[in-house]
Amino acid sequence: MEYRQLGPSGCLVSSFALGTMTFGSETDERASHWQLDFFTESGGNIIDLADVYSAGQAEEITGRWLAKKSPRDREQLVLASKARFPLADGPNDSGLSRKHLSNALNGTLRRLGTETLDLYQVHSFDPLTPLEETLRFLDDAVRAGKVLYTGLSNFTGWQIQKTVDTAAALGIAGPVSVQPQYSLLVREIEWEIIPACVSGNLALLPWSPLGGGWLTGKYQKDVRPSGATRLGENPDRGVEAYSRRSAAERTWNVIDAVRSIADTRGATMAQVALAWLADRPPVASVIIGARSAGQLKDNLGAAGLHLSTGEIAQLDKVSDPAAADYPYGPAGTQQRSRTVPSPEPEPAP
């Protein structure tokens, strides 16, 4: 397992993070604890949670696993959680207000059985709460020792930049990371979100790196999914809905390219897709989630796998989301380009 800096901080995180969204719903407690053990024994140190995962059960399951570990084991972990969405239906049970975040953070710490959370991320932007209120609460949480670092999740480019600038203007702790959806099938964040992260020196922690299972090769063209998979149980599920993605020829072109490289490499398709993503700047840690032991073992097989320049170029080309000509396409790119002129060669004597 490789380790990388968490943005501008000195904290090191493993190149793959264990996602816990299935804990308590698709993965029972015994299997969840096995995943946590296997992940940490494999060198992983960052565990990604959220208070809404299985309505708090993911944090509770992880907390009971932590209770069986030594203080030294806890010190090696980077526990990351998120808050923004409701666990109840009261008027202050959602959003990024000081009121809601205070209750949410205390709840997370209680469920995990820890006094300090290593990374606390706001789960999505809140247009109702003044950004200054959110940032001052997070800074207070850092100063109180309840949180070590803060981060953002599902923010757009302008929201990231505004957050970074506002924190700097207030002279308070700013975010060190951003957690967006990113994969070979979802690259639009490269237009605005990644440049904002690079500008602010923020670490990227991508979620859904396998496109909801699409990049494992489990789905076939013109064959509606069925069986014990996420889309098999609900083909219209979320952003990875079968009817939505299968209609795009680009989807199948990407899958074919991943399969070709996997066959050549003697690797699985999931490992190739994860290796491509893990080496994208400024990715610090790729969040992997698994229903089963087999899936987790396969995903962690991508640790240490690096694709060749040619393989990366092949995947880049076939997965290009083909931006409109302006402002992200050739016309806009050319308009914004500028290089230092090369000096005129000196005349021969």
C-alpha positions as CSV (number, residue, x, y, z in Angstrom):
1,M,0.0,0.0,0.0
2,E,1.3,3.5,-0.9
3,Y,0.8,6.5,1.3
4,R,0.2,10.1,0.3
5,Q,-0.2,13.5,1.9
6,L,-3.7,14.6,2.7
7,G,-3.6,17.9,0.8
8,P,-1.6,20.6,2.5
9,S,-1.5,18.7,5.8
10,G,1.3,16.5,7.0
11,C,-1.1,13.6,7.5
12,L,-0.5,10.5,5.4
13,V,-3.3,8.4,4.0
14,S,-3.2,5.1,2.1
15,S,-3.8,5.3,-1.6
16,F,-7.1,3.4,-1.1
17,A,-9.7,4.1,1.6
18,L,-12.4,1.7,2.8
19,G,-15.9,3.0,2.2
20,T,-18.6,1.9,4.7
21,M,-21.8,2.9,2.9
22,T,-22.8,-0.8,2.8
23,F,-22.2,-1.4,6.5
24,G,-25.5,-2.2,8.2
25,S,-27.5,-2.5,5.0
26,E,-25.9,-4.7,2.3
27,T,-23.1,-5.9,4.6
28,D,-23.8,-7.3,8.1
29,E,-21.7,-6.5,11.2
30,R,-19.6,-9.7,11.1
31,A,-18.7,-9.1,7.4
32,S,-18.1,-5.4,8.1
33,H,-15.6,-6.2,10.8
34,W,-13.9,-8.7,8.6
35,Q,-13.5,-6.0,5.9
36,L,-12.1,-3.5,8.4
37,D,-9.6,-6.1,9.6
38,F,-8.5,-7.2,6.1
39,F,-8.2,-3.6,5.0
40,T,-6.1,-2.4,7.9
41,E,-4.0,-5.6,7.8
42,S,-3.3,-4.8,4.1
43,G,-1.9,-1.5,5.0
44,G,-5.0,0.7,4.6
45,N,-5.4,3.4,7.2
46,I,-8.3,5.7,6.1
47,I,-11.9,4.7,6.8
48,D,-14.6,6.7,5.1
49,L,-18.0,7.1,6.9
50,A,-21.0,9.3,7.1
51,D,-23.7,9.7,9.7
52,V,-26.4,8.9,7.2
53,Y,-24.9,5.6,6.1
54,S,-27.5,3.1,7.2
55,A,-28.9,5.8,9.5
56,G,-25.9,5.8,11.8
57,Q,-25.4,2.0,11.8
58,A,-22.1,2.2,9.8
59,E,-20.6,4.4,12.5
60,E,-22.0,2.2,15.2
61,I,-20.6,-0.9,13.6
62,T,-17.2,0.7,13.1
63,G,-17.3,2.0,16.7
64,R,-17.8,-1.5,18.1
65,W,-14.9,-2.7,15.9
66,L,-12.7,0.1,17.3
67,A,-13.6,-0.8,20.9
68,K,-11.8,-4.1,20.4
69,K,-8.6,-2.5,19.2
70,S,-5.7,-1.1,21.2
71,P,-5.1,2.6,21.5
72,R,-2.1,2.1,19.3
73,D,-4.3,0.6,16.6
74,R,-6.6,3.7,16.8
75,E,-3.7,6.0,16.5
76,Q,-2.8,4.5,13.1
77,L,-6.2,5.2,11.6
78,V,-7.6,8.2,9.8
79,L,-11.3,8.2,10.6
80,A,-13.3,10.3,8.2
81,S,-17.0,11.1,8.5
82,K,-19.5,13.5,7.0
83,A,-22.6,15.4,7.9
84,R,-25.2,17.5,6.2
85,F,-28.2,15.2,5.6
86,P,-31.0,14.4,8.1
87,L,-31.2,11.4,10.4
88,A,-34.5,12.8,11.8
89,D,-37.2,15.1,10.4
90,G,-36.9,18.2,12.6
91,P,-36.3,21.6,11.1
92,N,-32.7,21.7,12.3
93,D,-31.9,18.1,11.5
94,S,-30.2,18.9,8.2
95,G,-27.9,21.5,6.6
96,L,-24.6,23.0,7.6
97,S,-25.7,25.3,10.4
98,R,-23.8,25.5,13.7
99,K,-26.9,23.9,15.4
100,H,-27.1,20.9,13.1
101,L,-23.3,20.3,12.8
102,S,-22.8,20.5,16.5
103,N,-25.4,17.8,17.1
104,A,-24.2,15.7,14.2
105,L,-20.5,15.8,15.2
106,N,-21.4,14.8,18.8
107,G,-23.5,12.0,17.5
108,T,-20.7,10.7,15.2
109,L,-18.1,10.8,18.1
110,R,-20.6,9.0,20.3
111,R,-21.3,6.3,17.8
112,L,-17.6,5.8,17.0
113,G,-16.6,5.8,20.6
114,T,-13.8,8.3,20.1
115,E,-13.0,11.7,21.4
116,T,-11.5,13.0,18.1
117,L,-12.4,12.6,14.5
118,D,-9.4,12.8,12.1
119,L,-11.3,14.2,9.1
120,Y,-14.8,15.9,9.2
121,Q,-16.3,16.6,5.9
122,V,-19.4,18.6,5.0
123,H,-21.4,16.2,2.8
124,S,-22.8,18.8,0.4
125,F,-23.2,22.5,0.0
126,D,-25.9,24.3,1.9
127,P,-27.3,27.4,0.2
128,L,-29.3,28.4,3.3
129,T,-26.5,28.6,5.9
130,P,-23.9,31.4,5.5
131,L,-20.6,29.9,4.6
132,E,-18.9,31.8,7.4
133,E,-21.1,30.1,10.0
134,T,-20.2,26.7,8.7
135,L,-16.5,27.5,8.6
136,R,-16.4,29.1,12.0
137,F,-18.0,26.0,13.5
138,L,-15.5,23.7,11.8
139,D,-12.6,25.9,13.0
140,D,-14.0,25.8,16.6
141,A,-14.2,22.0,16.4
142,V,-10.6,21.9,15.4
143,R,-9.6,24.3,18.2
144,A,-11.6,22.2,20.7
145,G,-9.7,19.0,19.6
146,K,-12.9,17.3,18.4
147,V,-11.7,17.4,14.8
148,L,-8.1,17.4,13.3
149,Y,-8.9,18.3,9.7
150,T,-11.9,19.4,7.7
151,G,-13.0,18.6,4.1
152,L,-15.7,19.1,1.5
153,S,-17.8,16.6,-0.4
154,N,-19.9,17.0,-3.5
155,F,-19.0,20.7,-3.9
156,T,-18.9,22.3,-7.3
157,G,-15.8,24.2,-8.5
158,W,-17.0,27.7,-7.5
159,Q,-18.1,26.4,-4.1
160,I,-14.7,24.9,-3.4
161,Q,-12.9,28.1,-4.4
162,K,-15.3,30.3,-2.3
163,T,-14.8,28.1,0.7
164,V,-11.0,28.2,0.4
165,D,-11.0,32.0,-0.1
166,T,-13.4,32.6,2.7
167,A,-11.4,30.5,5.2
168,A,-8.3,32.4,4.2
169,A,-10.0,35.8,4.6
170,L,-11.3,34.8,8.1
171,G,-7.8,33.5,9.1
172,I,-9.3,30.2,10.2
173,A,-8.7,26.5,9.3
174,G,-9.7,25.7,5.8
175,P,-10.5,22.3,4.1
176,V,-7.7,19.9,3.2
177,S,-9.7,17.6,0.9
178,V,-12.6,17.3,-1.5
179,Q,-14.7,14.1,-2.0
180,P,-16.4,14.0,-5.5
181,Q,-17.7,11.3,-7.8
182,Y,-14.9,10.4,-10.2
183,S,-14.2,7.5,-12.5
184,L,-13.4,6.6,-16.1
185,L,-17.1,7.1,-16.8
186,V,-17.4,10.4,-14.8
187,R,-14.6,12.8,-15.7
188,E,-16.5,16.1,-16.0
189,I,-15.0,17.1,-12.6
190,E,-11.7,17.7,-14.6
191,W,-13.2,20.9,-16.1
192,E,-13.7,22.9,-12.9
193,I,-13.5,20.9,-9.7
194,I,-10.0,19.4,-10.1
195,P,-8.5,22.8,-11.1
196,A,-10.0,24.3,-8.0
197,C,-8.5,21.5,-5.9
198,V,-5.1,22.0,-7.5
199,S,-5.3,25.7,-7.0
200,G,-6.1,25.2,-3.3
201,N,-3.7,22.3,-2.8
202,L,-6.6,20.1,-1.7
203,A,-6.5,16.3,-1.8
204,L,-9.0,14.4,-3.9
205,L,-10.9,11.5,-2.4
206,P,-13.0,10.0,-5.2
207,W,-16.1,8.0,-4.5
208,S,-17.8,5.5,-6.9
209,P,-14.4,4.8,-8.6
210,L,-15.9,1.8,-10.5
211,G,-18.9,3.7,-11.7
212,G,-21.4,1.7,-9.6
213,G,-19.9,-1.6,-10.8
214,W,-20.0,-0.7,-14.5
215,L,-16.2,-0.8,-14.8
216,T,-16.0,-4.4,-13.5
217,G,-17.5,-5.7,-16.7
218,K,-20.5,-7.2,-15.0
219,Y,-23.1,-5.5,-17.2
220,Q,-23.8,-6.4,-20.8
221,K,-25.1,-4.3,-23.7
222,D,-28.8,-4.8,-24.4
223,V,-29.1,-7.2,-21.4
224,R,-31.0,-5.6,-18.5
225,P,-29.3,-6.5,-15.2
226,S,-30.8,-9.0,-12.8
227,G,-29.6,-11.0,-9.8
228,A,-27.6,-10.0,-6.7
229,T,-26.0,-6.9,-7.9
230,R,-26.9,-3.3,-7.2
231,L,-28.4,-2.7,-10.6
232,G,-29.8,-6.3,-10.7
233,E,-31.9,-5.4,-7.7
234,N,-32.8,-2.0,-9.0
235,P,-31.8,-1.2,-12.6
236,D,-32.9,2.4,-12.3
237,R,-30.7,3.0,-9.2
238,G,-29.3,6.6,-9.0
239,V,-26.7,8.0,-11.4
240,E,-25.5,4.6,-12.6
241,A,-29.0,3.5,-13.8
242,Y,-28.8,1.0,-16.6
243,S,-31.0,2.8,-19.1
244,R,-29.1,6.0,-18.6
245,R,-25.5,4.6,-19.0
246,S,-26.2,1.8,-21.5
247,A,-27.6,4.3,-24.0
248,A,-24.2,6.0,-24.4
249,E,-21.8,4.3,-26.8
250,R,-18.9,5.9,-24.8
251,T,-19.8,3.6,-21.9
252,W,-19.2,0.5,-23.9
253,N,-16.1,1.9,-25.5
254,V,-14.6,2.5,-22.1
255,I,-15.5,-0.9,-20.8
256,D,-14.0,-2.6,-23.9
257,A,-10.7,-0.6,-23.4
258,V,-10.5,-1.5,-19.7
259,R,-11.1,-5.2,-20.5
260,S,-8.4,-5.2,-23.2
261,I,-5.8,-3.7,-20.8
262,A,-6.9,-6.1,-18.0
263,D,-6.5,-9.1,-20.3
264,T,-3.0,-7.9,-21.4
265,R,-2.0,-7.2,-17.8
266,G,-3.4,-10.4,-16.3
267,A,-5.4,-8.1,-13.9
268,T,-9.1,-7.7,-13.4
269,M,-11.1,-4.9,-14.9
270,A,-11.7,-3.3,-11.5
271,Q,-8.0,-3.2,-10.8
272,V,-7.2,-1.5,-14.1
273,A,-9.9,1.1,-13.5
274,L,-8.8,1.8,-9.9
275,A,-5.1,2.0,-11.0
276,W,-6.0,4.6,-13.6
277,L,-7.8,6.7,-11.0
278,A,-5.3,6.3,-8.2
279,D,-2.6,8.0,-10.4
280,R,-4.7,11.0,-11.4
281,P,-3.7,14.3,-9.8
282,P,-4.5,15.3,-7.1
283,V,-5.9,12.0,-5.9
284,A,-4.7,11.1,-2.4
285,S,-7.0,8.1,-1.7
286,V,-9.6,6.2,-3.7
287,I,-12.6,5.2,-1.8
288,I,-13.5,1.6,-2.4
289,G,-16.6,-0.1,-1.1
290,A,-17.5,-3.8,-1.3
291,R,-20.4,-6.1,-0.6
292,S,-18.3,-9.1,-0.2
293,A,-14.8,-10.3,0.9
294,G,-14.0,-11.3,-2.7
295,Q,-14.8,-7.8,-4.0
296,L,-12.6,-6.1,-1.4
297,K,-9.7,-8.5,-2.0
298,D,-10.0,-7.8,-5.8
299,N,-10.1,-4.1,-5.3
300,L,-7.1,-4.0,-3.0
301,G,-5.2,-5.9,-5.7
302,A,-5.0,-2.5,-7.5
303,A,-2.6,-1.3,-4.7
304,G,0.8,-0.8,-6.3
305,L,-0.5,-1.3,-9.9
306,H,0.6,1.5,-12.2
307,L,-0.4,1.6,-15.8
308,S,2.0,2.5,-18.6
309,T,2.0,5.9,-20.4
310,G,0.4,4.2,-23.4
311,E,-2.3,2.4,-21.4
312,I,-3.2,5.7,-19.7
313,A,-3.3,7.5,-23.0
314,Q,-5.6,4.8,-24.4
315,L,-8.0,5.1,-21.4
316,D,-7.9,8.9,-21.5
317,K,-8.8,9.0,-25.1
318,V,-11.7,6.5,-25.0
319,S,-13.2,8.0,-21.8
320,D,-12.9,11.7,-22.9
321,P,-16.3,13.2,-22.0
322,A,-16.0,15.4,-25.2
323,A,-16.7,18.8,-23.8
324,A,-18.6,21.3,-25.9
325,D,-16.3,23.5,-27.9
326,Y,-16.5,26.4,-25.5
327,P,-15.4,27.0,-22.7
328,Y,-14.0,23.5,-22.1
329,G,-13.3,22.3,-25.6
330,P,-10.5,23.2,-28.0
331,A,-11.6,26.8,-28.6
332,G,-11.8,27.6,-24.9
333,T,-8.6,25.7,-24.1
334,Q,-6.7,27.5,-26.9
335,Q,-8.0,30.9,-25.8
336,R,-6.7,30.3,-22.3
337,S,-3.3,28.9,-23.2
338,R,-0.1,30.8,-22.9
339,T,3.5,29.7,-22.9
340,V,6.8,31.4,-22.4
341,P,8.3,32.1,-25.8
342,S,11.4,30.1,-26.7
343,P,14.5,32.2,-27.2
344,E,15.7,32.8,-30.8
345,P,18.6,30.5,-31.6
346,E,21.9,32.3,-31.8
347,P,23.3,32.7,-35.3
348,A,26.1,30.3,-36.2
349,P,29.6,31.9,-35.9
